[in-house]
Amino acid sequence: MPNNSEANIAAADALTLLLHNQHALGAAIEEITKWLSENGVGNVAANALSAKETLDTNAQALADVMNRLRQS
């Protein structure tokens, strides 16, 4: 059975992968938002931008948790 430090590193590694996924989703949302804005669907673009902001907020929280796990 792994010790607590090994388990923390494994959890941080898994969270890192999730964080990479969030960044990829954020980039896709930015592209979609740009296209929506350029094609006259501003209200939908605003909703997409709101989703992107949520991803950004949660990405920072994930990064904080990963750092705490790696330090313990």
CHARMM internal coordinates of N, CA and C (Angstrom, degrees):
IC EDIT
DIST 1 N 1 CA 1.4565
DIST 1 CA 1 C 1.5217
ANGL 1 N 1 CA 1 C 108.72
DIST 1 C 2 N 1.3449
ANGL 1 CA 1 C 2 N 118.00
DIHE 1 N 1 CA 1 C 2 N 132.42
DIST 2 N 2 CA 1.4561
ANGL 1 C 2 N 2 CA 119.93
DIHE 1 CA 1 C 2 N 2 CA -178.08
DIST 2 CA 2 C 1.5204
ANGL 2 N 2 CA 2 C 110.99
DIHE 1 C 2 N 2 CA 2 C -67.29
DIST 2 C 3 N 1.3387
ANGL 2 CA 2 C 3 N 115.28
DIHE 2 N 2 CA 2 C 3 N 149.89
DIST 3 N 3 CA 1.4562
ANGL 2 C 3 N 3 CA 117.31
DIHE 2 CA 2 C 3 N 3 CA 176.48
DIST 3 CA 3 C 1.5273
ANGL 3 N 3 CA 3 C 108.90
DIHE 2 C 3 N 3 CA 3 C -76.48
DIST 3 C 4 N 1.3202
ANGL 3 CA 3 C 4 N 115.78
DIHE 3 N 3 CA 3 C 4 N 174.04
DIST 4 N 4 CA 1.4615
ANGL 3 C 4 N 4 CA 120.92
DIHE 3 CA 3 C 4 N 4 CA -175.02
DIST 4 CA 4 C 1.5225
ANGL 4 N 4 CA 4 C 111.39
DIHE 3 C 4 N 4 CA 4 C -59.42
DIST 4 C 5 N 1.3148
ANGL 4 CA 4 C 5 N 117.85
DIHE 4 N 4 CA 4 C 5 N -39.44
DIST 5 N 5 CA 1.4592
ANGL 4 C 5 N 5 CA 121.60
DIHE 4 CA 4 C 5 N 5 CA -179.86
DIST 5 CA 5 C 1.5210
ANGL 5 N 5 CA 5 C 111.28
DIHE 4 C 5 N 5 CA 5 C -62.60
DIST 5 C 6 N 1.3315
ANGL 5 CA 5 C 6 N 116.39
DIHE 5 N 5 CA 5 C 6 N -43.89
DIST 6 N 6 CA 1.4696
ANGL 5 C 6 N 6 CA 120.47
DIHE 5 CA 5 C 6 N 6 CA 178.42
DIST 6 CA 6 C 1.5278
ANGL 6 N 6 CA 6 C 110.92
DIHE 5 C 6 N 6 CA 6 C -64.00
DIST 6 C 7 N 1.3188
ANGL 6 CA 6 C 7 N 116.05
DIHE 6 N 6 CA 6 C 7 N -40.47
DIST 7 N 7 CA 1.4662
ANGL 6 C 7 N 7 CA 120.05
DIHE 6 CA 6 C 7 N 7 CA 178.50
DIST 7 CA 7 C 1.5242
ANGL 7 N 7 CA 7 C 110.70
DIHE 6 C 7 N 7 CA 7 C -65.02
DIST 7 C 8 N 1.3302
ANGL 7 CA 7 C 8 N 116.53
DIHE 7 N 7 CA 7 C 8 N -39.53
DIST 8 N 8 CA 1.4655
ANGL 7 C 8 N 8 CA 120.01
DIHE 7 CA 7 C 8 N 8 CA 178.17
DIST 8 CA 8 C 1.5278
ANGL 8 N 8 CA 8 C 111.03
DIHE 7 C 8 N 8 CA 8 C -63.90
DIST 8 C 9 N 1.3105
ANGL 8 CA 8 C 9 N 116.72
DIHE 8 N 8 CA 8 C 9 N -41.52
DIST 9 N 9 CA 1.4683
ANGL 8 C 9 N 9 CA 120.61
DIHE 8 CA 8 C 9 N 9 CA 179.25
DIST 9 CA 9 C 1.5278
ANGL 9 N 9 CA 9 C 109.93
DIHE 8 C 9 N 9 CA 9 C -64.28
DIST 9 C 10 N 1.3276
ANGL 9 CA 9 C 10 N 116.87
DIHE 9 N 9 CA 9 C 10 N -43.05
DIST 10 N 10 CA 1.4634
ANGL 9 C 10 N 10 CA 120.41
DIHE 9 CA 9 C 10 N 10 CA 178.52
DIST 10 CA 10 C 1.5311
ANGL 10 N 10 CA 10 C 110.96
DIHE 9 C 10 N 10 CA 10 C -62.16
DIST 10 C 11 N 1.3254
ANGL 10 CA 10 C 11 N 116.48
DIHE 10 N 10 CA 10 C 11 N -42.13
DIST 11 N 11 CA 1.4642
ANGL 10 C 11 N 11 CA 120.07
DIHE 10 CA 10 C 11 N 11 CA 178.52
DIST 11 CA 11 C 1.5246
ANGL 11 N 11 CA 11 C 110.26
DIHE 10 C 11 N 11 CA 11 C -64.90
DIST 11 C 12 N 1.3269
ANGL 11 CA 11 C 12 N 116.92
DIHE 11 N 11 CA 11 C 12 N -42.20
DIST 12 N 12 CA 1.4651
ANGL 11 C 12 N 12 CA 120.46
DIHE 11 CA 11 C 12 N 12 CA 178.56
DIST 12 CA 12 C 1.5259
ANGL 12 N 12 CA 12 C 110.80
DIHE 11 C 12 N 12 CA 12 C -63.26
DIST 12 C 13 N 1.3212
ANGL 12 CA 12 C 13 N 116.99
DIHE 12 N 12 CA 12 C 13 N -39.29
DIST 13 N 13 CA 1.4699
ANGL 12 C 13 N 13 CA 120.74
DIHE 12 CA 12 C 13 N 13 CA 177.60
DIST 13 CA 13 C 1.5217
ANGL 13 N 13 CA 13 C 110.97
DIHE 12 C 13 N 13 CA 13 C -62.82
DIST 13 C 14 N 1.3222
ANGL 13 CA 13 C 14 N 116.97
DIHE 13 N 13 CA 13 C 14 N -41.89
DIST 14 N 14 CA 1.4703
ANGL 13 C 14 N 14 CA 120.68
DIHE 13 CA 13 C 14 N 14 CA 178.57
DIST 14 CA 14 C 1.5289
ANGL 14 N 14 CA 14 C 110.36
DIHE 13 C 14 N 14 CA 14 C -65.16
DIST 14 C 15 N 1.3323
ANGL 14 CA 14 C 15 N 116.61
DIHE 14 N 14 CA 14 C 15 N -41.79
DIST 15 N 15 CA 1.4534
ANGL 14 C 15 N 15 CA 119.82
DIHE 14 CA 14 C 15 N 15 CA 178.01
DIST 15 CA 15 C 1.5261
ANGL 15 N 15 CA 15 C 111.29
DIHE 14 C 15 N 15 CA 15 C -65.02
DIST 15 C 16 N 1.3210
ANGL 15 CA 15 C 16 N 116.96
DIHE 15 N 15 CA 15 C 16 N -33.28
DIST 16 N 16 CA 1.4639
ANGL 15 C 16 N 16 CA 120.62
DIHE 15 CA 15 C 16 N 16 CA 177.14
DIST 16 CA 16 C 1.5248
ANGL 16 N 16 CA 16 C 110.44
DIHE 15 C 16 N 16 CA 16 C -61.34
DIST 16 C 17 N 1.3201
ANGL 16 CA 16 C 17 N 116.45
DIHE 16 N 16 CA 16 C 17 N -42.23
DIST 17 N 17 CA 1.4638
ANGL 16 C 17 N 17 CA 119.99
DIHE 16 CA 16 C 17 N 17 CA 177.56
DIST 17 CA 17 C 1.5295
ANGL 17 N 17 CA 17 C 111.10
DIHE 16 C 17 N 17 CA 17 C -62.99
DIST 17 C 18 N 1.3207
ANGL 17 CA 17 C 18 N 116.58
DIHE 17 N 17 CA 17 C 18 N -41.79
DIST 18 N 18 CA 1.4575
ANGL 17 C 18 N 18 CA 120.17
DIHE 17 CA 17 C 18 N 18 CA 177.05
DIST 18 CA 18 C 1.5262
ANGL 18 N 18 CA 18 C 110.99
DIHE 17 C 18 N 18 CA 18 C -63.09
DIST 18 C 19 N 1.3132
ANGL 18 CA 18 C 19 N 116.31
DIHE 18 N 18 CA 18 C 19 N -38.34
DIST 19 N 19 CA 1.4577
ANGL 18 C 19 N 19 CA 120.57
DIHE 18 CA 18 C 19 N 19 CA 178.71
DIST 19 CA 19 C 1.5278
ANGL 19 N 19 CA 19 C 110.66
DIHE 18 C 19 N 19 CA 19 C -64.64
DIST 19 C 20 N 1.3340
ANGL 19 CA 19 C 20 N 116.93
DIHE 19 N 19 CA 19 C 20 N -41.03
DIST 20 N 20 CA 1.4712
ANGL 19 C 20 N 20 CA 120.15
DIHE 19 CA 19 C 20 N 20 CA 176.37
DIST 20 CA 20 C 1.5237
ANGL 20 N 20 CA 20 C 110.45
DIHE 19 C 20 N 20 CA 20 C -61.26
DIST 20 C 21 N 1.3271
ANGL 20 CA 20 C 21 N 116.69
DIHE 20 N 20 CA 20 C 21 N -39.72
DIST 21 N 21 CA 1.4642
ANGL 20 C 21 N 21 CA 120.51
DIHE 20 CA 20 C 21 N 21 CA 177.23
DIST 21 CA 21 C 1.5287
ANGL 21 N 21 CA 21 C 110.86
DIHE 20 C 21 N 21 CA 21 C -63.21
DIST 21 C 22 N 1.3194
ANGL 21 CA 21 C 22 N 116.69
DIHE 21 N 21 CA 21 C 22 N -41.03
DIST 22 N 22 CA 1.4608
ANGL 21 C 22 N 22 CA 120.26
DIHE 21 CA 21 C 22 N 22 CA 178.86
DIST 22 CA 22 C 1.5186
ANGL 22 N 22 CA 22 C 110.85
DIHE 21 C 22 N 22 CA 22 C -62.24
DIST 22 C 23 N 1.3332
ANGL 22 CA 22 C 23 N 116.47
DIHE 22 N 22 CA 22 C 23 N -41.29
DIST 23 N 23 CA 1.4643
ANGL 22 C 23 N 23 CA 119.52
DIHE 22 CA 22 C 23 N 23 CA 178.85
DIST 23 CA 23 C 1.5289
ANGL 23 N 23 CA 23 C 110.82
DIHE 22 C 23 N 23 CA 23 C -64.04
DIST 23 C 24 N 1.3182
ANGL 23 CA 23 C 24 N 116.78
DIHE 23 N 23 CA 23 C 24 N -40.12
DIST 24 N 24 CA 1.4635
ANGL 23 C 24 N 24 CA 120.45
DIHE 23 CA 23 C 24 N 24 CA 178.72
DIST 24 CA 24 C 1.5260
ANGL 24 N 24 CA 24 C 110.91
DIHE 23 C 24 N 24 CA 24 C -65.20
DIST 24 C 25 N 1.3214
ANGL 24 CA 24 C 25 N 116.62
DIHE 24 N 24 CA 24 C 25 N -43.20
DIST 25 N 25 CA 1.4632
ANGL 24 C 25 N 25 CA 120.03
DIHE 24 CA 24 C 25 N 25 CA 177.21
DIST 25 CA 25 C 1.5254
ANGL 25 N 25 CA 25 C 111.04
DIHE 24 C 25 N 25 CA 25 C -63.48
DIST 25 C 26 N 1.3140
ANGL 25 CA 25 C 26 N 115.90
DIHE 25 N 25 CA 25 C 26 N -40.05
DIST 26 N 26 CA 1.4621
ANGL 25 C 26 N 26 CA 119.72
DIHE 25 CA 25 C 26 N 26 CA 178.16
DIST 26 CA 26 C 1.5200
ANGL 26 N 26 CA 26 C 111.88
DIHE 25 C 26 N 26 CA 26 C -61.10
DIST 26 C 27 N 1.3230
ANGL 26 CA 26 C 27 N 116.76
DIHE 26 N 26 CA 26 C 27 N -42.51
DIST 27 N 27 CA 1.4658
ANGL 26 C 27 N 27 CA 120.78
DIHE 26 CA 26 C 27 N 27 CA 178.51
DIST 27 CA 27 C 1.5260
ANGL 27 N 27 CA 27 C 110.60
DIHE 26 C 27 N 27 CA 27 C -63.59
DIST 27 C 28 N 1.3187
ANGL 27 CA 27 C 28 N 116.87
DIHE 27 N 27 CA 27 C 28 N -40.79
DIST 28 N 28 CA 1.4675
ANGL 27 C 28 N 28 CA 120.58
DIHE 27 CA 27 C 28 N 28 CA 178.56
DIST 28 CA 28 C 1.5272
ANGL 28 N 28 CA 28 C 110.46
DIHE 27 C 28 N 28 CA 28 C -64.95
DIST 28 C 29 N 1.3146
ANGL 28 CA 28 C 29 N 117.00
DIHE 28 N 28 CA 28 C 29 N -41.64
DIST 29 N 29 CA 1.4622
ANGL 28 C 29 N 29 CA 120.58
DIHE 28 CA 28 C 29 N 29 CA 179.26
DIST 29 CA 29 C 1.5266
ANGL 29 N 29 CA 29 C 110.14
DIHE 28 C 29 N 29 CA 29 C -63.76
DIST 29 C 30 N 1.3280
ANGL 29 CA 29 C 30 N 117.31
DIHE 29 N 29 CA 29 C 30 N -38.72
DIST 30 N 30 CA 1.4657
ANGL 29 C 30 N 30 CA 120.02
DIHE 29 CA 29 C 30 N 30 CA 177.34
DIST 30 CA 30 C 1.5252
ANGL 30 N 30 CA 30 C 110.99
DIHE 29 C 30 N 30 CA 30 C -60.48
DIST 30 C 31 N 1.3109
ANGL 30 CA 30 C 31 N 116.63
DIHE 30 N 30 CA 30 C 31 N -44.21
DIST 31 N 31 CA 1.4671
ANGL 30 C 31 N 31 CA 120.19
DIHE 30 CA 30 C 31 N 31 CA 179.58
DIST 31 CA 31 C 1.5274
ANGL 31 N 31 CA 31 C 111.11
DIHE 30 C 31 N 31 CA 31 C -63.90
DIST 31 C 32 N 1.3091
ANGL 31 CA 31 C 32 N 116.32
DIHE 31 N 31 CA 31 C 32 N -43.39
DIST 32 N 32 CA 1.4674
ANGL 31 C 32 N 32 CA 120.59
DIHE 31 CA 31 C 32 N 32 CA 179.47
DIST 32 CA 32 C 1.5249
ANGL 32 N 32 CA 32 C 110.29
DIHE 31 C 32 N 32 CA 32 C -65.36
DIST 32 C 33 N 1.3382
ANGL 32 CA 32 C 33 N 116.83
DIHE 32 N 32 CA 32 C 33 N -40.95
DIST 33 N 33 CA 1.4559
ANGL 32 C 33 N 33 CA 121.18
DIHE 32 CA 32 C 33 N 33 CA 178.98
DIST 33 CA 33 C 1.5242
ANGL 33 N 33 CA 33 C 110.79
DIHE 32 C 33 N 33 CA 33 C -60.95
DIST 33 C 34 N 1.3186
ANGL 33 CA 33 C 34 N 116.18
DIHE 33 N 33 CA 33 C 34 N -43.69
DIST 34 N 34 CA 1.4688
ANGL 33 C 34 N 34 CA 120.88
DIHE 33 CA 33 C 34 N 34 CA 178.51
DIST 34 CA 34 C 1.5300
ANGL 34 N 34 CA 34 C 109.96
DIHE 33 C 34 N 34 CA 34 C -60.27
DIST 34 C 35 N 1.3133
ANGL 34 CA 34 C 35 N 116.78
DIHE 34 N 34 CA 34 C 35 N -47.27
DIST 35 N 35 CA 1.4607
ANGL 34 C 35 N 35 CA 120.96
DIHE 34 CA 34 C 35 N 35 CA -179.44
DIST 35 CA 35 C 1.5284
ANGL 35 N 35 CA 35 C 110.98
DIHE 34 C 35 N 35 CA 35 C -62.32
DIST 35 C 36 N 1.3327
ANGL 35 CA 35 C 36 N 116.49
DIHE 35 N 35 CA 35 C 36 N -44.01
DIST 36 N 36 CA 1.4637
ANGL 35 C 36 N 36 CA 120.23
DIHE 35 CA 35 C 36 N 36 CA 179.51
DIST 36 CA 36 C 1.5232
ANGL 36 N 36 CA 36 C 111.16
DIHE 35 C 36 N 36 CA 36 C -61.18
DIST 36 C 37 N 1.3291
ANGL 36 CA 36 C 37 N 116.45
DIHE 36 N 36 CA 36 C 37 N -43.88
DIST 37 N 37 CA 1.4640
ANGL 36 C 37 N 37 CA 120.52
DIHE 36 CA 36 C 37 N 37 CA 179.97
DIST 37 CA 37 C 1.5199
ANGL 37 N 37 CA 37 C 111.20
DIHE 36 C 37 N 37 CA 37 C -62.51
DIST 37 C 38 N 1.3158
ANGL 37 CA 37 C 38 N 116.08
DIHE 37 N 37 CA 37 C 38 N -42.56
DIST 38 N 38 CA 1.4639
ANGL 37 C 38 N 38 CA 120.93
DIHE 37 CA 37 C 38 N 38 CA -178.69
DIST 38 CA 38 C 1.5254
ANGL 38 N 38 CA 38 C 112.74
DIHE 37 C 38 N 38 CA 38 C -70.04
DIST 38 C 39 N 1.3201
ANGL 38 CA 38 C 39 N 116.68
DIHE 38 N 38 CA 38 C 39 N -19.19
DIST 39 N 39 CA 1.4652
ANGL 38 C 39 N 39 CA 120.83
DIHE 38 CA 38 C 39 N 39 CA -177.57
DIST 39 CA 39 C 1.5294
ANGL 39 N 39 CA 39 C 112.99
DIHE 38 C 39 N 39 CA 39 C -109.93
DIST 39 C 40 N 1.3227
ANGL 39 CA 39 C 40 N 115.84
DIHE 39 N 39 CA 39 C 40 N 22.75
DIST 40 N 40 CA 1.4528
ANGL 39 C 40 N 40 CA 120.83
DIHE 39 CA 39 C 40 N 40 CA 171.04
DIST 40 CA 40 C 1.5040
ANGL 40 N 40 CA 40 C 117.02
DIHE 39 C 40 N 40 CA 40 C 75.05
DIST 40 C 41 N 1.3045
ANGL 40 CA 40 C 41 N 117.23
DIHE 40 N 40 CA 40 C 41 N 23.92
DIST 41 N 41 CA 1.4715
ANGL 40 C 41 N 41 CA 120.09
DIHE 40 CA 40 C 41 N 41 CA 178.96
DIST 41 CA 41 C 1.5355
ANGL 41 N 41 CA 41 C 107.82
DIHE 40 C 41 N 41 CA 41 C -117.16
DIST 41 C 42 N 1.3271
ANGL 41 CA 41 C 42 N 113.98
DIHE 41 N 41 CA 41 C 42 N 59.36
DIST 42 N 42 CA 1.4612
ANGL 41 C 42 N 42 CA 120.65
DIHE 41 CA 41 C 42 N 42 CA -174.24
DIST 42 CA 42 C 1.5096
ANGL 42 N 42 CA 42 C 114.56
DIHE 41 C 42 N 42 CA 42 C -61.95
DIST 42 C 43 N 1.3420
ANGL 42 CA 42 C 43 N 117.66
DIHE 42 N 42 CA 42 C 43 N -36.72
DIST 43 N 43 CA 1.4671
ANGL 42 C 43 N 43 CA 118.92
DIHE 42 CA 42 C 43 N 43 CA -178.43
DIST 43 CA 43 C 1.5310
ANGL 43 N 43 CA 43 C 111.01
DIHE 42 C 43 N 43 CA 43 C -67.35
DIST 43 C 44 N 1.3209
ANGL 43 CA 43 C 44 N 116.96
DIHE 43 N 43 CA 43 C 44 N -36.58
DIST 44 N 44 CA 1.4688
ANGL 43 C 44 N 44 CA 120.04
DIHE 43 CA 43 C 44 N 44 CA 176.91
DIST 44 CA 44 C 1.5255
ANGL 44 N 44 CA 44 C 109.40
DIHE 43 C 44 N 44 CA 44 C -70.81
DIST 44 C 45 N 1.3160
ANGL 44 CA 44 C 45 N 116.72
DIHE 44 N 44 CA 44 C 45 N -37.82
DIST 45 N 45 CA 1.4636
ANGL 44 C 45 N 45 CA 120.76
DIHE 44 CA 44 C 45 N 45 CA 177.43
DIST 45 CA 45 C 1.5266
ANGL 45 N 45 CA 45 C 110.64
DIHE 44 C 45 N 45 CA 45 C -61.10
DIST 45 C 46 N 1.3146
ANGL 45 CA 45 C 46 N 117.01
DIHE 45 N 45 CA 45 C 46 N -39.69
DIST 46 N 46 CA 1.4645
ANGL 45 C 46 N 46 CA 120.88
DIHE 45 CA 45 C 46 N 46 CA 178.42
DIST 46 CA 46 C 1.5224
ANGL 46 N 46 CA 46 C 110.89
DIHE 45 C 46 N 46 CA 46 C -63.39
DIST 46 C 47 N 1.3194
ANGL 46 CA 46 C 47 N 116.99
DIHE 46 N 46 CA 46 C 47 N -39.56
DIST 47 N 47 CA 1.4674
ANGL 46 C 47 N 47 CA 120.45
DIHE 46 CA 46 C 47 N 47 CA 177.39
DIST 47 CA 47 C 1.5308
ANGL 47 N 47 CA 47 C 110.80
DIHE 46 C 47 N 47 CA 47 C -65.26
DIST 47 C 48 N 1.3224
ANGL 47 CA 47 C 48 N 116.08
DIHE 47 N 47 CA 47 C 48 N -40.57
DIST 48 N 48 CA 1.4643
ANGL 47 C 48 N 48 CA 119.96
DIHE 47 CA 47 C 48 N 48 CA 178.49
DIST 48 CA 48 C 1.5160
ANGL 48 N 48 CA 48 C 110.08
DIHE 47 C 48 N 48 CA 48 C -64.55
DIST 48 C 49 N 1.3216
ANGL 48 CA 48 C 49 N 117.09
DIHE 48 N 48 CA 48 C 49 N -40.17
DIST 49 N 49 CA 1.4609
ANGL 48 C 49 N 49 CA 120.38
DIHE 48 CA 48 C 49 N 49 CA 178.86
DIST 49 CA 49 C 1.5192
ANGL 49 N 49 CA 49 C 111.34
DIHE 48 C 49 N 49 CA 49 C -63.85
DIST 49 C 50 N 1.3156
ANGL 49 CA 49 C 50 N 116.33
DIHE 49 N 49 CA 49 C 50 N -36.57
DIST 50 N 50 CA 1.4645
ANGL 49 C 50 N 50 CA 120.67
DIHE 49 CA 49 C 50 N 50 CA 176.64
DIST 50 CA 50 C 1.5303
ANGL 50 N 50 CA 50 C 110.59
DIHE 49 C 50 N 50 CA 50 C -62.80
DIST 50 C 51 N 1.3218
ANGL 50 CA 50 C 51 N 116.64
DIHE 50 N 50 CA 50 C 51 N -41.04
DIST 51 N 51 CA 1.4718
ANGL 50 C 51 N 51 CA 120.47
DIHE 50 CA 50 C 51 N 51 CA 176.77
DIST 51 CA 51 C 1.5175
ANGL 51 N 51 CA 51 C 110.53
DIHE 50 C 51 N 51 CA 51 C -63.36
DIST 51 C 52 N 1.3186
ANGL 51 CA 51 C 52 N 117.46
DIHE 51 N 51 CA 51 C 52 N -39.22
DIST 52 N 52 CA 1.4741
ANGL 51 C 52 N 52 CA 121.88
DIHE 51 CA 51 C 52 N 52 CA 178.39
DIST 52 CA 52 C 1.5202
ANGL 52 N 52 CA 52 C 110.38
DIHE 51 C 52 N 52 CA 52 C -63.12
DIST 52 C 53 N 1.3155
ANGL 52 CA 52 C 53 N 117.09
DIHE 52 N 52 CA 52 C 53 N -40.90
DIST 53 N 53 CA 1.4652
ANGL 52 C 53 N 53 CA 120.53
DIHE 52 CA 52 C 53 N 53 CA 178.70
DIST 53 CA 53 C 1.5327
ANGL 53 N 53 CA 53 C 111.17
DIHE 52 C 53 N 53 CA 53 C -63.26
DIST 53 C 54 N 1.3225
ANGL 53 CA 53 C 54 N 116.64
DIHE 53 N 53 CA 53 C 54 N -37.74
DIST 54 N 54 CA 1.4634
ANGL 53 C 54 N 54 CA 120.54
DIHE 53 CA 53 C 54 N 54 CA 176.51
DIST 54 CA 54 C 1.5285
ANGL 54 N 54 CA 54 C 110.58
DIHE 53 C 54 N 54 CA 54 C -63.54
DIST 54 C 55 N 1.3326
ANGL 54 CA 54 C 55 N 116.79
DIHE 54 N 54 CA 54 C 55 N -43.46
DIST 55 N 55 CA 1.4674
ANGL 54 C 55 N 55 CA 120.34
DIHE 54 CA 54 C 55 N 55 CA 176.93
DIST 55 CA 55 C 1.5196
ANGL 55 N 55 CA 55 C 110.84
DIHE 54 C 55 N 55 CA 55 C -59.35
DIST 55 C 56 N 1.3282
ANGL 55 CA 55 C 56 N 116.83
DIHE 55 N 55 CA 55 C 56 N -43.21
DIST 56 N 56 CA 1.4604
ANGL 55 C 56 N 56 CA 120.47
DIHE 55 CA 55 C 56 N 56 CA -179.64
DIST 56 CA 56 C 1.5268
ANGL 56 N 56 CA 56 C 111.79
DIHE 55 C 56 N 56 CA 56 C -63.07
DIST 56 C 57 N 1.3173
ANGL 56 CA 56 C 57 N 116.53
DIHE 56 N 56 CA 56 C 57 N -43.32
DIST 57 N 57 CA 1.4659
ANGL 56 C 57 N 57 CA 120.96
DIHE 56 CA 56 C 57 N 57 CA 178.83
DIST 57 CA 57 C 1.5270
ANGL 57 N 57 CA 57 C 110.60
DIHE 56 C 57 N 57 CA 57 C -61.97
DIST 57 C 58 N 1.3126
ANGL 57 CA 57 C 58 N 115.84
DIHE 57 N 57 CA 57 C 58 N -46.52
DIST 58 N 58 CA 1.4612
ANGL 57 C 58 N 58 CA 119.89
DIHE 57 CA 57 C 58 N 58 CA -179.19
DIST 58 CA 58 C 1.5290
ANGL 58 N 58 CA 58 C 111.86
DIHE 57 C 58 N 58 CA 58 C -69.69
DIST 58 C 59 N 1.3189
ANGL 58 CA 58 C 59 N 117.49
DIHE 58 N 58 CA 58 C 59 N -30.58
DIST 59 N 59 CA 1.4624
ANGL 58 C 59 N 59 CA 120.24
DIHE 58 CA 58 C 59 N 59 CA 177.18
DIST 59 CA 59 C 1.5221
ANGL 59 N 59 CA 59 C 110.19
DIHE 58 C 59 N 59 CA 59 C -62.94
DIST 59 C 60 N 1.3068
ANGL 59 CA 59 C 60 N 116.96
DIHE 59 N 59 CA 59 C 60 N -40.28
DIST 60 N 60 CA 1.4645
ANGL 59 C 60 N 60 CA 119.63
DIHE 59 CA 59 C 60 N 60 CA 178.63
DIST 60 CA 60 C 1.5237
ANGL 60 N 60 CA 60 C 110.77
DIHE 59 C 60 N 60 CA 60 C -65.24
DIST 60 C 61 N 1.3190
ANGL 60 CA 60 C 61 N 117.00
DIHE 60 N 60 CA 60 C 61 N -40.56
DIST 61 N 61 CA 1.4696
ANGL 60 C 61 N 61 CA 120.51
DIHE 60 CA 60 C 61 N 61 CA 178.15
DIST 61 CA 61 C 1.5258
ANGL 61 N 61 CA 61 C 110.34
DIHE 60 C 61 N 61 CA 61 C -63.60
DIST 61 C 62 N 1.3273
ANGL 61 CA 61 C 62 N 117.65
DIHE 61 N 61 CA 61 C 62 N -41.29
DIST 62 N 62 CA 1.4688
ANGL 61 C 62 N 62 CA 120.64
DIHE 61 CA 61 C 62 N 62 CA 177.03
DIST 62 CA 62 C 1.5293
ANGL 62 N 62 CA 62 C 110.94
DIHE 61 C 62 N 62 CA 62 C -61.64
DIST 62 C 63 N 1.3185
ANGL 62 CA 62 C 63 N 116.48
DIHE 62 N 62 CA 62 C 63 N -43.37
DIST 63 N 63 CA 1.4653
ANGL 62 C 63 N 63 CA 120.20
DIHE 62 CA 62 C 63 N 63 CA -179.97
DIST 63 CA 63 C 1.5245
ANGL 63 N 63 CA 63 C 110.53
DIHE 62 C 63 N 63 CA 63 C -61.73
DIST 63 C 64 N 1.3143
ANGL 63 CA 63 C 64 N 116.99
DIHE 63 N 63 CA 63 C 64 N -40.21
DIST 64 N 64 CA 1.4731
ANGL 63 C 64 N 64 CA 120.59
DIHE 63 CA 63 C 64 N 64 CA 178.50
DIST 64 CA 64 C 1.5256
ANGL 64 N 64 CA 64 C 111.40
DIHE 63 C 64 N 64 CA 64 C -63.08
DIST 64 C 65 N 1.3248
ANGL 64 CA 64 C 65 N 116.66
DIHE 64 N 64 CA 64 C 65 N -44.75
DIST 65 N 65 CA 1.4690
ANGL 64 C 65 N 65 CA 120.91
DIHE 64 CA 64 C 65 N 65 CA 179.47
DIST 65 CA 65 C 1.5220
ANGL 65 N 65 CA 65 C 110.28
DIHE 64 C 65 N 65 CA 65 C -64.02
DIST 65 C 66 N 1.3263
ANGL 65 CA 65 C 66 N 116.94
DIHE 65 N 65 CA 65 C 66 N -42.57
DIST 66 N 66 CA 1.4692
ANGL 65 C 66 N 66 CA 120.30
DIHE 65 CA 65 C 66 N 66 CA 179.78
DIST 66 CA 66 C 1.5269
ANGL 66 N 66 CA 66 C 110.43
DIHE 65 C 66 N 66 CA 66 C -59.91
DIST 66 C 67 N 1.3104
ANGL 66 CA 66 C 67 N 116.80
DIHE 66 N 66 CA 66 C 67 N -42.84
DIST 67 N 67 CA 1.4656
ANGL 66 C 67 N 67 CA 120.19
DIHE 66 CA 66 C 67 N 67 CA 179.24
DIST 67 CA 67 C 1.5218
ANGL 67 N 67 CA 67 C 111.27
DIHE 66 C 67 N 67 CA 67 C -63.77
DIST 67 C 68 N 1.3301
ANGL 67 CA 67 C 68 N 117.32
DIHE 67 N 67 CA 67 C 68 N -42.26
DIST 68 N 68 CA 1.4672
ANGL 67 C 68 N 68 CA 119.77
DIHE 67 CA 67 C 68 N 68 CA 178.71
DIST 68 CA 68 C 1.5283
ANGL 68 N 68 CA 68 C 111.26
DIHE 67 C 68 N 68 CA 68 C -64.13
DIST 68 C 69 N 1.3300
ANGL 68 CA 68 C 69 N 116.53
DIHE 68 N 68 CA 68 C 69 N -40.64
DIST 69 N 69 CA 1.4666
ANGL 68 C 69 N 69 CA 119.58
DIHE 68 CA 68 C 69 N 69 CA 179.13
DIST 69 CA 69 C 1.5262
ANGL 69 N 69 CA 69 C 111.13
DIHE 68 C 69 N 69 CA 69 C -64.14
DIST 69 C 70 N 1.3024
ANGL 69 CA 69 C 70 N 116.65
DIHE 69 N 69 CA 69 C 70 N -42.41
DIST 70 N 70 CA 1.4667
ANGL 69 C 70 N 70 CA 119.80
DIHE 69 CA 69 C 70 N 70 CA -177.69
DIST 70 CA 70 C 1.5308
ANGL 70 N 70 CA 70 C 111.59
DIHE 69 C 70 N 70 CA 70 C -70.35
DIST 70 C 71 N 1.3129
ANGL 70 CA 70 C 71 N 118.00
DIHE 70 N 70 CA 70 C 71 N -25.59
DIST 71 N 71 CA 1.4641
ANGL 70 C 71 N 71 CA 120.96
DIHE 70 CA 70 C 71 N 71 CA 179.82
DIST 71 CA 71 C 1.5233
ANGL 71 N 71 CA 71 C 112.77
DIHE 70 C 71 N 71 CA 71 C -83.34
DIST 71 C 72 N 1.3348
ANGL 71 CA 71 C 72 N 116.86
DIHE 71 N 71 CA 71 C 72 N -17.84
DIST 72 N 72 CA 1.4738
ANGL 71 C 72 N 72 CA 118.52
DIHE 71 CA 71 C 72 N 72 CA -177.44
DIST 72 CA 72 C 1.5133
ANGL 72 N 72 CA 72 C 111.98
DIHE 71 C 72 N 72 CA 72 C -92.44
END
COOR INIT
IC SEED 1 N 1 CA 1 C
IC BUILD
